């Protein structure tokens, strides 16, 4: 992408040093935007951990529901 932008600037008549500076500036801005949002991105590890937590809570909820059902069944035969 850098080369394409550089070549576009050069074909538009921008001086070599100014075209390089513009491409570097664009890259810095892209890096800044990525850095702002990088902390909000989930990694594979984050997703695996969340999946483990969901499974633990789901299994616990199933056991609690079965226990509650058994208790109700004993109380109201």
RAVEN-V739870 format. One record per residue. SS is DSSP state (H for helix, E for strand, C for the rest). PSI is psi in radians with two decimals (* if undefined). D_FIRST is the distance of its C-alpha to the first C-alpha in Angstrom with 1 decimal. Layout:
BEGIN
SS & PSI & D_FIRST
SS & PSI & D_FIRST
END
This chain:
BEGIN
C & -0.69 & 0.0
H & -0.80 & 3.8
H & -0.70 & 5.5
H & -0.74 & 5.2
H & -0.77 & 6.3
H & -0.82 & 8.6
H & -0.60 & 9.9
H & -0.74 & 10.6
H & -0.79 & 12.5
H & -0.71 & 14.2
H & -0.35 & 15.3
C & -0.02 & 16.7
C & 0.22 & 18.8
C & 2.43 & 17.5
C & 2.66 & 18.8
H & -0.87 & 16.8
H & -0.64 & 17.7
H & -0.60 & 17.0
H & -0.75 & 13.5
H & -0.74 & 12.8
H & -0.69 & 14.8
H & -0.75 & 13.0
H & -0.74 & 9.5
H & -0.68 & 11.6
H & -0.74 & 13.5
H & -0.76 & 10.7
H & -0.73 & 9.9
H & -0.73 & 13.7
H & -0.70 & 14.2
H & -0.75 & 12.0
H & -0.69 & 13.9
H & -0.79 & 17.1
H & -0.71 & 16.8
H & -0.75 & 16.2
H & -0.62 & 19.2
H & -0.66 & 21.3
H & -0.16 & 21.0
H & -0.60 & 20.9
C & -0.30 & 24.6
C & -0.14 & 25.1
C & 2.47 & 23.3
C & 2.41 & 25.7
C & 2.99 & 25.5
H & -0.65 & 27.3
H & -0.73 & 30.1
H & -0.77 & 30.5
H & -0.69 & 30.8
H & -0.73 & 33.3
H & -0.74 & 35.3
H & -0.69 & 35.5
H & -0.74 & 36.5
H & -0.77 & 39.3
H & -0.74 & 40.5
H & -0.75 & 40.7
H & -0.75 & 42.6
H & -0.80 & 45.0
H & -0.65 & 45.8
H & -0.79 & 46.2
H & -0.76 & 48.6
H & -0.72 & 50.5
H & -0.65 & 50.8
H & -0.81 & 52.2
H & -0.71 & 54.8
H & -0.72 & 55.7
H & -0.73 & 56.2
H & -0.74 & 58.3
H & -0.76 & 60.4
H & -0.76 & 60.9
H & -0.74 & 61.9
H & -0.72 & 64.4
H & -0.79 & 65.9
H & -0.69 & 66.3
H & -0.61 & 67.8
H & -0.62 & 70.4
H & -0.60 & 71.3
C & 1.36 & 71.8
C & * & 73.3
END
